[in-house]
Amino acid sequence: RASAVPRCCLPHQFRAISQGIMMAEAKADDVSPIGAVEKLLAELYLTQDKFFTSDKHEKETRIADQRAAVLKALGDLPEDSSVAHKARVAYVHGKALDAGPAYSEQAEVLLAKAVKLDPSNVDAWNSLGNCFWKKKDYVGARDCFNGALAQERTPASLRMLSMVLRQIGDAPAERVANVAESVAKAKEAVTLDVRDDESWYVLGNAYLTQFFSHSHDTAHLTQAMKAYAHADETSMSRNPDLHFNRGMVYKFQEEYTQAVAAFQAALAIDPSLPAADEVDGIQRHVARVSSMVERKGRIKPKKVAALVKSMPSAEMRKRLAESQAASADGGAAADAGGAGGASGEAKEGEGKTATSDDSAASAAFVKLSELAEGPNPGKWVLLKMLAPCLRTGQTPQCLVMVDEDAEAVCVSLYHAGESSCDRFDADRDVFIVCDPVVKQVRFDRDDGTTAEYRTLQVLKPHNFSVNGRTLSGQYAHAGLKVVNISS
């Protein structure tokens, strides 16, 4: 259910959480023989969606036993040759076989029969879409969910359509459009029932996909976290994936104390999640970076003094600023193209900085001590690198640097590939951070102590230059490891 590489938008196991609950509620007053079997089917799906254990075999055994109970009960039903009865039997049989992560061809055949015999059965359409999803026929799954919506516009069908739309699209423009439609469908689901926690959760995942797949607009990240908060408020606190995904966003934002709390909440519900590894990784990363900043990259004072002394002269700084500004003018458009999808067009007000708008003449070189916490528009910081603190497949990449006063700081590079940072040369290269966002990173350790260091967050590659050249040409989509982002 999770991946160790950045793939927030790639397909994961499809989990139609709450289908079983909805089915149980819908059939609660059905005392017919087939109604009793459908209640067994609902219990099977509650196990699939809501039973968590670190023992994979235990869950598989429970599902297999409950599936067998459903099939036995079907076999014991009295004869009934009516079309309505045949449709319900095909639906229950197919849905029972579809339980679990594996694709079942027989389940697909039975569910296709069910919707043919009774096109009004919305959950049969959704379950058939689930079958197509499992065999990676995303277009077929989309058509099934649209078939369900043609019968009735329900939050469940809209959620499933929202999920599968994020998997469809060969061309960049098509993928961008599908993700936008995915957000719209999730919003509609929320509108139909604002108390539906699952719809809020799916909306959060849709916004998260939008941010990490192409937009990189922090407003989408904020909207994702707001949707998760709504889901949590409406009794979704028992969804481990919600806590895990929220933890990954906190980690991305370098809010490490909140990230650890979210991972621990996820782990308490579902021990099979890699949340403990995430907590351990955060602890090691923060300890390493805080130590490197405090000890100035573990470089001897004489070497640090030499790096500071090699800072460019006033005339050279002017030339670097002119080169940086020229590079940033094109870089802002490149960043917006990389962040905005296939069109390459920046939205009004996006992809620009005070430096690229006002030219190098308006830029003011300042020392680290002159920066305020938060955004610092129109200010530039000249730095030399002490040591990299790179992490494979992680965002942001971190570099420990020093300014002309020999003050050390971490620089957090977002949307910049790890390979770009590997090529930096501490002795030769001069770095400029434009419009830095200053953040004081704090992490509360288990022993009661706090690790703390200052970082400059570089949210766009055109705000970071090496020898006067920005990283815009090496724009990399940020990603993060999440669980069931397809939900």
Salt bridges, closest charged atoms under 4 A:
ASP30 OD2 - ARG88 NH2 2.65
GLU38 OE1 - LYS27 NZ 3.95
GLU38 OE1 - ARG88 NH2 2.81
GLU58 OE2 - ARG62 NH2 3.66
ASP76 OD2 - LYS72 NZ 3.08
ASP80 OD2 - HIS85 ND1 3.77
ASP98 OD1 - LYS134 NZ 3.21
GLU108 OE1 - LYS135 NZ 3.17
ASP123 OD2 - LYS95 NZ 3.31
ASP143 OD1 - ARG142 NE 3.44
GLU188 OE2 - ARG153 NE 2.67
ASP193 OD1 - ARG195 NE 3.69
ASP196 OD2 - ARG159 NH1 2.95
ASP232 OD2 - ARG246 NH2 2.66
GLU233 OE1 - HIS230 ND1 3.85
ASP241 OD1 - ARG1 NH1 3.60
ASP241 OD2 - ARG15 NH2 2.64
GLU255 OE2 - LYS439 NZ 2.50
ASP270 OD2 - ARG1 NH2 2.35
GLU278 OE1 - LYS251 NZ 2.80
GLU278 OE2 - LYS481 NZ 2.42
ASP280 OD2 - ARG284 NE 2.89
GLU315 OE2 - ARG319 NE 3.78
ASP335 OD2 - HIS462 ND1 2.39
GLU404 OE2 - ARG317 NH1 3.37
ASP405 OD1 - LYS367 NZ 3.50
GLU407 OE2 - ARG454 NH1 3.58
ASP425 OD2 - ARG428 NH1 3.95
ASP427 OD1 - LYS303 NZ 2.48
ASP429 OD1 - ARG428 NE 3.05
GLU452 OE2 - ARG442 NE 3.26
